[in-house]
């Protein structure tokens, strides 16, 4: 029963919204206050950050969520070129983090450099994880996505959601 309650708490406490944040001089990001208790409750403040395999952003997971993702990635057959790429990018760049007493996490210089991150960043809630973008890269992507035409040959995602 306790496992069911914990899973329910994780599903209910989803990360959402867009947050514009400035990194401090050491490269620390302050996690928005409304998410700190959720992260502490879910994983004692322990998180994992890694690179995204497709976009120029970072992915930030509570450690309890990351552990199941990491298992799935490690279970991929390593003789497949595409699987090895995913393993190298996601597992190879993964770093353990812990919220400090001020609710901050330190983004390592190699990860910040890999995604061209400077002082101004955008934190995007994506359900069970956050995406962390440089503000410039985020704005460029949003403008590109808004300008794209819907592919009429594909079924609309919105119809799949029944919105």
N, C-alpha and C positions, 0 to 999 in steps of 0.2 A: 504494500500500500504506500509506503514512504517513497518508493521509486516513482510510482504513478503521480504522487503529489509533486515531486521534484520536476518531473517531465512537464506537468501541467503548468507549473510556475515558469519554466523556461519558455513554453509556447506562449503564455500570456504576456510575458515581459519582453516583447519584441522591440528591437531598435528601429526607429523610424525618424524621418525628418532630415533636414539639411542644417548644418551648423557651420558657420564661418568662424574659424579659430586662428589665432596667431601662435606659432611656435615660439617658445622663449629662446634665449641666446644659446642654451645647451641642446636645443632640439626636442624639448619636452612639449607634449600636447596635453592640455587639460581636458579630461573627459567631462562632458556636460553633467552637471550635478544630478539631473533626473535619472541618469543611467548608473550612477556609481553604486547605489544599494543593490541593484539588480546584479551587477558584476560581482560584487562582494558576496551576495547570497548564492549566486550560481557557482562561483569558482574561487571563493576567498580572495578576490581581487587579482587572480592570476589570469593572464591573457596571452595569446600568441598572435604575433604579427608576421605576415609574409607578403611576398609580391603576388599580384594578380597575374595569371598566365596569359591573359588576352589584352588587358588594358594597362595603361601607365598609371597604376594606383597601387595602394597597399590594402591588404585585407586584415582586419583586426577581429579576432574571435575570443570569447570567453574560453578558457582552457577546457572546460567540460564539453563544449561544442567541438572544438578543434580536435580533441582526442578521437572522436568517431570519424571525422574527415581524414585525419592522418592515417587511421587504420585502413580506410578505403583506398587511399592513395598508395599506401605501402603494399596493399594486396593486388595492385595492378601488375600484370606481367611485365617484368623489366626488359624483356627482349623486344618489345614494341617501341619503335622510335617515338611515337606520340606519347606513349605512357611514360617513357623515360624523360621526355621534355617536361611533362607535368610534374613528375617526381622531383626533377632537378630544380624547377622553379619554385614549387610550393614547399616541399620538404627542405630542399637545400638552402632556402632563404628564410626559413622559419626561425623566429627568435621568441624565447619566453620573456614575458614582461610581467611586472607587478605594479598595480596602482600604488603610488606613494600616499602619504597621509594627506596630501593636498589634492588627490584625485588626478595626478599626472602620470603619464607614461613617457619613457624616453625612446624616441625613434632614432635608431642607429644611423650614423652618417652614411654607411654603405647603402642602406635601404632608401634614405632620403635622396641620395645622389641618383640611384637607379631610376627613380620616378620623377626626377627633376623638381624636387620639393624645396621650396624656400620658406620664407616666414609665413606667408598667407596660405592657409590650407582650408579645404572643405571636407567636413566629416559627414558622410551620408549613411543614415541608418538603413540597413538592408535585411531586416528581420532578425536573424540570429547572428549577424555580423555587422561590422561597419566597413565602409570603403573610405580610404583617406586619399584625397587628391590634392595636388597643388591647385590653388584657386584658378590659375590661368588655364591649366589642362582641363579642369572641370568645366569652366565656362566655354572653352573651345568645343568640348564634346557635346555639351547641352545644345549649343547653337547648331552643331552638325546634326544631332538627332532630331531637332525640331524642324530642320530644313528637309529631312529625308521624306520622300514620298512613301506612302504605304504600298507594299507590294500586293496588288489586287489578286495575284495568282495564289496567294497564301490566305488561309483562313485568318480572320482577325483574332488577335489575342484577346481583345475585349469580348468577342462572342464566346470564347472559351471560358471566360470568367463570368459570363451572363450579366454584364454591366449594361 
